[in-house]
Amino acid sequence: MAPGARSSFRSQRGPGVPSPNPQPVATMLSRLLKEHQAKQNERKELQEKRRREAIAAATCLTEALVDHLNVGVAQAYMNQRKLDHEVKTLQVQAAQFAKQTGQWIGMVENFNQALKEIGDVENWARSIELDMRTIATALEYVYKGQLQSASS
């Protein structure tokens, strides 16, 4: 350093030595304090701005997630309504089918009964036919016996 040049304010004075001109030091401290406060305010504003941006981003994300979930929920609800409608339709059709099946079973039972009756009538007719043949044979035998006795 050149002779007589000051490198810093502090280096020229020792500890405990009062400053020759307190006004510039106070001004400098005041200016440093104001700069420090201004920087703090800038940092606070920047931090507040970032906080608001983060809140806005989180809100957008939340809304997007909720919208996405709502689409799924709405689809599930619609599917459930369709299933409920299909279940009711199926129950009605099952009841109609059960009624129709009961009618068919009744018709088949009546048909079986009619077949049994026809079978009974057929057996009765065979029995009568056999009895009539027996009677016809007996009458023929008697008639032939009378003819032979009359010719003798």
Secondary structure per residue as TSV (DSSP state, phi and psi in degrees):
chain	resnum	aa	ss	phi	psi
A	1	M	-	360.0	151.6
A	2	A	-	-75.9	149.5
A	3	P	T	-64.6	134.6
A	4	G	T	89.4	-6.0
A	5	A	-	-88.2	145.8
A	6	R	-	-101.2	127.4
A	7	S	S	-84.2	-39.3
A	8	S	-	-157.9	161.2
A	9	F	H	-66.6	-38.2
A	10	R	H	-75.1	-34.6
A	11	S	H	-68.6	-22.1
A	12	Q	H	-85.3	-21.4
A	13	R	S	-110.1	148.7
A	14	G	-	-92.7	175.0
A	15	P	T	-67.1	139.4
A	16	G	T	80.3	2.5
A	17	V	-	-92.0	124.3
A	18	P	-	-68.1	147.9
A	19	S	-	-73.3	143.0
A	20	P	S	-67.9	-30.1
A	21	N	-	-133.4	96.3
A	22	P	H	-69.9	-19.9
A	23	Q	H	-63.9	-48.8
A	24	P	H	-64.7	-34.4
A	25	V	H	-66.8	-43.3
A	26	A	H	-63.9	-39.8
A	27	T	H	-65.4	-42.9
A	28	M	H	-65.0	-42.2
A	29	L	H	-64.4	-40.4
A	30	S	H	-63.7	-42.7
A	31	R	H	-65.7	-42.8
A	32	L	H	-62.7	-40.5
A	33	L	H	-63.4	-44.1
A	34	K	H	-63.6	-40.6
A	35	E	H	-63.8	-44.6
A	36	H	H	-60.5	-45.2
A	37	Q	H	-64.7	-38.8
A	38	A	H	-64.1	-44.0
A	39	K	H	-63.7	-40.3
A	40	Q	H	-62.5	-43.6
A	41	N	H	-62.3	-41.1
A	42	E	H	-61.7	-44.4
A	43	R	H	-62.6	-42.3
A	44	K	H	-62.8	-43.8
A	45	E	H	-64.0	-42.9
A	46	L	H	-63.0	-43.1
A	47	Q	H	-64.2	-41.7
A	48	E	H	-64.5	-41.9
A	49	K	H	-61.5	-46.8
A	50	R	H	-63.3	-38.3
A	51	R	H	-62.1	-45.7
A	52	R	H	-62.8	-40.8
A	53	E	H	-63.9	-40.7
A	54	A	H	-65.0	-41.6
A	55	I	H	-64.0	-43.0
A	56	A	H	-63.5	-42.4
A	57	A	H	-64.8	-43.0
A	58	A	H	-63.7	-38.9
A	59	T	H	-64.0	-45.0
A	60	C	H	-61.6	-43.1
A	61	L	H	-62.9	-45.7
A	62	T	H	-60.0	-45.3
A	63	E	H	-62.7	-40.7
A	64	A	H	-64.0	-43.2
A	65	L	H	-64.3	-42.9
A	66	V	H	-64.7	-42.8
A	67	D	H	-61.3	-42.8
A	68	H	H	-62.7	-44.2
A	69	L	H	-66.3	-38.9
A	70	N	H	-62.4	-35.4
A	71	V	H	-61.9	-45.9
A	72	G	H	-64.0	-41.8
A	73	V	H	-65.5	-43.0
A	74	A	H	-62.9	-41.2
A	75	Q	H	-64.8	-42.7
A	76	A	H	-62.9	-40.0
A	77	Y	H	-63.4	-44.1
A	78	M	H	-64.2	-42.0
A	79	N	H	-62.2	-39.8
A	80	Q	H	-64.1	-41.8
A	81	R	H	-63.3	-41.6
A	82	K	H	-63.2	-43.2
A	83	L	H	-62.9	-42.4
A	84	D	H	-59.8	-42.9
A	85	H	H	-63.8	-43.4
A	86	E	H	-63.9	-38.8
A	87	V	H	-63.0	-44.5
A	88	K	H	-62.9	-43.0
A	89	T	H	-61.9	-44.0
A	90	L	H	-64.1	-38.2
A	91	Q	H	-64.0	-42.4
A	92	V	H	-63.3	-45.6
A	93	Q	H	-65.2	-37.5
A	94	A	H	-65.3	-40.0
A	95	A	H	-65.1	-42.0
A	96	Q	H	-63.8	-41.7
A	97	F	H	-63.9	-41.9
A	98	A	H	-62.3	-41.6
A	99	K	H	-63.9	-45.6
A	100	Q	H	-62.4	-41.8
A	101	T	H	-63.1	-41.7
A	102	G	H	-59.9	-41.2
A	103	Q	H	-64.2	-42.9
A	104	W	H	-62.6	-42.0
A	105	I	H	-61.7	-42.7
A	106	G	H	-61.1	-42.4
A	107	M	H	-64.2	-42.3
A	108	V	H	-64.6	-41.3
A	109	E	H	-63.7	-42.5
A	110	N	H	-62.7	-41.0
A	111	F	H	-63.0	-44.4
A	112	N	H	-60.9	-41.5
A	113	Q	H	-62.9	-41.9
A	114	A	H	-63.8	-40.1
A	115	L	H	-63.7	-38.1
A	116	K	H	-64.2	-42.6
A	117	E	H	-64.6	-39.6
A	118	I	H	-64.0	-41.5
A	119	G	H	-61.4	-41.1
A	120	D	H	-64.6	-42.2
A	121	V	H	-64.9	-39.7
A	122	E	H	-63.8	-45.1
A	123	N	H	-62.6	-41.4
A	124	W	H	-61.8	-41.7
A	125	A	H	-65.6	-40.5
A	126	R	H	-63.6	-42.8
A	127	S	H	-61.7	-44.1
A	128	I	H	-65.5	-41.8
A	129	E	H	-61.0	-42.2
A	130	L	H	-63.8	-43.1
A	131	D	H	-62.2	-41.5
A	132	M	H	-65.1	-37.9
A	133	R	H	-65.7	-41.1
A	134	T	H	-61.6	-44.9
A	135	I	H	-64.9	-41.1
A	136	A	H	-64.4	-40.6
A	137	T	H	-64.7	-42.2
A	138	A	H	-65.3	-41.2
A	139	L	H	-65.5	-40.3
A	140	E	H	-61.7	-44.1
A	141	Y	H	-61.7	-43.3
A	142	V	H	-65.6	-44.4
A	143	Y	H	-62.7	-41.8
A	144	K	H	-68.0	-34.2
A	145	G	H	-67.9	-35.0
A	146	Q	H	-73.8	-35.5
A	147	L	H	-66.9	-40.9
A	148	Q	H	-69.9	-36.0
A	149	S	H	-72.0	-31.3
A	150	A	H	-75.3	-30.1
A	151	S	H	-84.3	-16.4
A	152	S	-	-85.7	360.0
